[in-house]
Amino acid sequence: MRLSRLRLRHFRQHADTTIDFDGGLTGIIGPNGSGKTTILEGIAWALYGTPAVRGTREGIRSLRAPARARVQVELDFELAGHRYHVSRSLTGAELYLDGASSPIANSVSGVTDLLRRRLGMTQQEFFNTYFTGQKELSVLAAMGPAERAQFLSRVLGYERLRSAQALVRERRNVIKGELSGIQSAMLEADVVARLLRESESRLKDAQERANAALAQLKQAHERSLDVAPRWLAAQQERQALQEVAAEVRVQESNEASLARDAERLDKELAEIVAAREELARLKAELEVHKDLATQLHQMEALFQEEGRRRALIQNRKSLEEELATLRERRARVEGASAKAASAEAERDRTRRELDEAASRAEAARTEWVRDRQEATTRRESLLAHYREIKDQRERLADLGPDSPCPICTRPLAEHFREVVDELDGKLTEVLVNGKYFAARVEQLDEMPTPLRDAEAHEQQLAEQLERQTKALTDLQLQMREHAQLVRDTTDKEKRLESIVRDLEAIPSGYHVTRHAELRQRHEQFAPMAARYARLGALEEREPEVRKGATAVQRDLKKVRARLVDLRKRQSAARFSDADFNTLREQHEQAASELRAGELAALGAEKELDAARTARAAAEQARQELARTQERLRTLTADRRLHDELDRAYTDMRAELNQHLRPEISELASSFLSELTDGRYGELELDDDYNIIVLEDGIPKPVISGGEEDLANLVLRLAISQMIAERAGQSFSLLVLDEVFGSLDDARRHNVVELLRRLHDRFEQVVLITHIESVREGLDRVLTVRYDEETGTSRVEQDEATDGPEHAEDIYETAETAETAEAAAPAGAGGADD
């Protein structure tokens, strides 16, 4: 891995910092709290997110950042021949590959997971190996023996063997389970052989029974073919004879029916002749009845007109009474129109007065509510402000001169009393204003007198308007009633005139006694008239009856001729019931034998199919047994192979772990010899991975704190070099944070020279320190300073002893003090250690 560029925006105390990384030995130097370690944290946050930085997510944003400023870290680096650009903010992240325009991951978790897979390490493994700090130098010393061995195996990639061995064992367990399942479900070979023998015997017996059933069926079929034609001819002959008998019965029924019709028509013709004689006698008597009927019809018409006259007289009387009532009601509502106009004008005047009074009352009410709300709001705001200042003053009083400044968070020291006096003055001012607004609120709690008078006047006008509106409504109802009465009076007068005209048009001359006499005489002649009508109808049917009688005689003659012919055919038939019954018995016996043969053949066929199925099942069981045996042989071989792999992985891991400690010890010894100018030439790791320093080949029982840090440092360098050599991808980056704390100047110089000589293994080494003396020997120096006025960190590139001849431009442009204070006067960003 090789860093190319880092940009920090509003990340802790870095407002907008950009750093371009080169190869070689780069130093980041600055006093404590200037923001050096924050640069390392920016790299960690870009790669692994919030869990990789100190504090919480809220502490990442700079306190001097504007309200809507975006916290963002952008990191460009190279890994395994590819260029990566990662951009991470508080709410999102994106990862680009080889300068592509679209990201390969665009979520916080997605970017973190993808980078973890590409780097091949978790956050803890990565930063405990390639990012080394003074506090982390003793990370191995703090572990137990098993933890140290596991950690080294994991960071050196040996744990991949454990993972592979776990997969082998998992596959072996699956194979064992499958073997057990197959063996428990597999049939025995002798059982399969017995099934085959039984199915063969059953198939042979079923074939013999099927052949016998087919022979029996063939014989029954031949007998059926011999009887069938004779039985069919007998059935046809019997059916023809039955059809003749049925037609004889039908023709005999038709003959009887036609004879009855002929007799009925003869009797009806005799009645018509008698009716013609009686009609001549009744005709003379009914001449008198004809004039009587005319007179009765006229009298009936006069009777109906007389009833209509009485109904019209009753209607005329009712209309006259209704007209009198309508005229009386009409007189009572006269003049309502004039009264309504006056009442409406009075109501409109009152309504205008009410609107004006309501407007005045609403304005007064609004002003009162506004004043009361404003006073209440001001009182609550002052009360909250008073509590805030009081709490702040009490905190300052408890802490004394060591209290942090509310603006820059640095100790107040000699400015403590000034700040306390200023807070006391603010408390007094807020208390005076609060008392004034509290009295103002109490004063405005009661409704003002002008407002009460205005509301009372408004209520009076509203009640008066209600009374006037009700009176106007009554007058309007009277106006509508008057109009309706005028229409009703006109309609009823027209109806009365129509009734008078109808009465004058009704004819007179109706006599009750004459009407009764005519009705009585008409009733006496009514039976004779009915008799005459019936006889006349009967006489009119004479042609139809004569025609029907002729047709009946003709049909009767045809039916009788057909009966003679049918009876001759019956006499000529030679059908015998005894012969028919004998032939039927023969046919039924043949059919029964045929059905029995078919059932026997069907049963034999089913038994043969079942035997064939059983034979196929037995054959399938034999084939399945062969396949299962082959599968058992294959699984057994696979199980033996996985057993061998498991033992091989165990031996390989033991061999690698056996060579792990000597290799690390050899590399660390070479680094230690160079750092101590040959005083300590050897460093070993015992069986518990404890560090043992040898002096002249003798273990040194007690080492100083600086020597212990030095031993931990060379051990970490050795681990990093082994990872760089053995990892699947090359890691060329090494970052050391404050590793010179307990070393003297000579050892510091040796560490720098050693790191320079490791350039072929680690092309990019970054040293973070507050010690100025290490500038000599560095290829490139970045100086970090904290600006007290703006509350931001600045990063500048300086000339190094062995570095470029000229200093480059400033890599970070901090905001001016005026801009920072105007944007967020809340305090400085997060501090470094």
CORLINFEN-V251079 format. One record per run of one state. SS is the DSSP state (H for helix, E for strand, C for the rest). FROM is the first residue (numbers start at 1). TO is the last residue. Records with the same first field share a line. If there is no record, write none. Layout:
BEGIN
SS=FROM-TO + FROM-TO
END
This chain:
BEGIN
C=1-1 + 12-13 + 21-23 + 30-35 + 49-49 + 53-56 + 60-60 + 62-71 + 80-81 + 90-92 + 98-104 + 106-107 + 120-122 + 128-130 + 137-144 + 156-158 + 186-188 + 333-335 + 403-403 + 405-410 + 412-412 + 445-448 + 506-511 + 541-541 + 573-576 + 676-681 + 686-690 + 696-697 + 700-704 + 727-732 + 738-744 + 761-763 + 770-771 + 776-779 + 788-791 + 799-811 + 813-816 + 824-833
E=2-11 + 14-20 + 24-29 + 61-61 + 72-79 + 82-89 + 93-97 + 105-105 + 131-133 + 404-404 + 411-411 + 682-685 + 691-695 + 698-699 + 733-737 + 764-769 + 780-787 + 792-798 + 812-812
H=36-48 + 50-52 + 57-59 + 108-119 + 123-127 + 134-136 + 145-155 + 159-185 + 189-332 + 336-402 + 413-444 + 449-505 + 512-540 + 542-572 + 577-675 + 705-726 + 745-760 + 772-775 + 817-823
END
